[in-house]
């Protein structure tokens, strides 16, 4: 894609891998969604010019039969605790992505360290994890936008949503040129300026799928 005449080559990986690429100076900027990792990345001197871009939210999806009976649970930590107590199948990305880190944070809120045959760490991306959960009729944490994009390919429905811990903010960060002089900092900065501009924020706010807005722009929040 392009912004102001700049071509952007996208490498689609989870947040953990994206930040590792940035730490190694292999990319010029990252768009990520794991605030604690982002803060540590900047504090360590690897990134500069961190800016909020947008947010959406996570949901817990599962089979209509809902063996764990979590549908409508108000607190996602309570839903996780119920899944663990009933040893209903739960599928984790297990890949240090932003989604995986959010899942781990929710387990911490529940006071449970998940383990056992019911807890499956897939070690793959969101689409593969969702498909496996669908095949085995299990539960999975997924961001709403990805679920909407894939929901016609699976028989899983949203069971838990709209709890504050499910908030999912995205930020863009330039790789620090003082750490890696070869990076294209000027172009990265131009991309950041564009993505956080009123024009791009309006595009983000207007992007819809199945009649639903997928992201809320946040650069001016």
Secondary structure as GFF3:
##gff-version 3
##sequence-region A 1 221
A	DSSP	beta_strand	2	3	.	.	.	ID=ss1
A	DSSP	beta_strand	6	7	.	.	.	ID=ss2
A	DSSP	alpha_helix	15	23	.	.	.	ID=ss3
A	DSSP	beta_strand	29	32	.	.	.	ID=ss4
A	DSSP	alpha_helix	35	43	.	.	.	ID=ss5
A	DSSP	beta_strand	47	63	.	.	.	ID=ss6
A	DSSP	alpha_helix	76	86	.	.	.	ID=ss7
A	DSSP	beta_strand	90	92	.	.	.	ID=ss8
A	DSSP	alpha_helix	98	110	.	.	.	ID=ss9
A	DSSP	beta_strand	119	121	.	.	.	ID=ss10
A	DSSP	alpha_helix	126	136	.	.	.	ID=ss11
A	DSSP	beta_strand	139	143	.	.	.	ID=ss12
A	DSSP	alpha_helix	144	150	.	.	.	ID=ss13
A	DSSP	three_ten_helix	151	153	.	.	.	ID=ss14
A	DSSP	beta_strand	156	160	.	.	.	ID=ss15
A	DSSP	three_ten_helix	164	166	.	.	.	ID=ss16
A	DSSP	beta_strand	167	175	.	.	.	ID=ss17
A	DSSP	alpha_helix	185	195	.	.	.	ID=ss18
A	DSSP	alpha_helix	198	206	.	.	.	ID=ss19
A	DSSP	beta_strand	208	209	.	.	.	ID=ss20
A	DSSP	beta_strand	212	213	.	.	.	ID=ss21
A	DSSP	beta_strand	216	217	.	.	.	ID=ss22
###
